[in-house]
Amino acid sequence: MKVHHLNCGTMDSPGAPTICHVLLLETDNGLVLVDTGFGLLDCADPRRIGPSRRVIRPRFDVAETAARQVEALGFHRTDVRHVVATHCDVDHVGGIADFPDATIHVTAAEALGVLKGPTRMERFRFRSTQWAHGPHIVEHEPTGEKWRGFAAAKELDSIAPGIVLVSLPGHTRGHACVAVDAGHRWVLHCGDAFYYEGTLDGRSRVPWGLKVSEKLVAYDRKAMYDNHSRLAELYAHRDPKLLIVSAHDPRLLANAIATAV
């Protein structure tokens, strides 16, 4: 399948600018988004994403929304049939209302923390307004299969072949990575399992503000650090058939675009 790498939300985050790295997949069953970044409604009313906007400081550029970028590529918004969310923070699902006919895919654990049984902190963290349009949500239990050494994974064949949901809780209780077969390589979209490449390579600097915010918002810090170690080990192999990206590192996005086929 063809994979487009999009920036769907530039943020002037503390310590360094960040972006919302979104994948747009062209499949035989229509278009699929992995995350959405911020949406048109967020740009129209920034209060929609809550107090966090004062920290992450999104620029709210309408041209960066997935809706406008899908249209700029010559598609209609109704061509987006599915959205696979790595997790449900506002900078990852802000645009789902722009695709009201799309099915939203999340892990069952994430749905529990967002919609069914949130803790007090999760009620503050997640924004119910993002789901006010009543989207069709499908919950997945990524268990019983393995992918690249990850014990809990699930192939999303109901969407299209070559899309795998990999459970990696820590940042949120139901956080997941999404692996996509781009033909010449696999793309592993790690969501917020790590923020900057320096977390994995041990050489590049990770801005202090991002280190602090990552620690503060983690649902399970031990799991978060364990995930860093597991991903760093995978990264160290330098497999040319595997591209590892995060949701927020602009350098990784630029490299993904430059090496895409």
Secondary structure as GFF3:
##gff-version 3
##sequence-region A 1 261
A	DSSP	beta_strand	2	7	.	.	.	ID=ss1
A	DSSP	beta_strand	21	27	.	.	.	ID=ss2
A	DSSP	beta_strand	30	34	.	.	.	ID=ss3
A	DSSP	alpha_helix	40	44	.	.	.	ID=ss4
A	DSSP	three_ten_helix	46	49	.	.	.	ID=ss5
A	DSSP	alpha_helix	53	56	.	.	.	ID=ss6
A	DSSP	three_ten_helix	62	64	.	.	.	ID=ss7
A	DSSP	alpha_helix	66	72	.	.	.	ID=ss8
A	DSSP	three_ten_helix	77	79	.	.	.	ID=ss9
A	DSSP	beta_strand	80	84	.	.	.	ID=ss10
A	DSSP	alpha_helix	90	93	.	.	.	ID=ss11
A	DSSP	three_ten_helix	96	98	.	.	.	ID=ss12
A	DSSP	beta_strand	103	107	.	.	.	ID=ss13
A	DSSP	alpha_helix	108	111	.	.	.	ID=ss14
A	DSSP	pi_helix	112	116	.	.	.	ID=ss15
A	DSSP	alpha_helix	120	125	.	.	.	ID=ss16
A	DSSP	three_ten_helix	128	131	.	.	.	ID=ss17
A	DSSP	beta_strand	136	140	.	.	.	ID=ss18
A	DSSP	beta_strand	153	155	.	.	.	ID=ss19
A	DSSP	beta_strand	163	167	.	.	.	ID=ss20
A	DSSP	beta_strand	176	181	.	.	.	ID=ss21
A	DSSP	beta_strand	186	189	.	.	.	ID=ss22
A	DSSP	alpha_helix	198	201	.	.	.	ID=ss23
A	DSSP	alpha_helix	208	217	.	.	.	ID=ss24
A	DSSP	alpha_helix	221	236	.	.	.	ID=ss25
A	DSSP	beta_strand	242	245	.	.	.	ID=ss26
A	DSSP	alpha_helix	250	258	.	.	.	ID=ss27
###
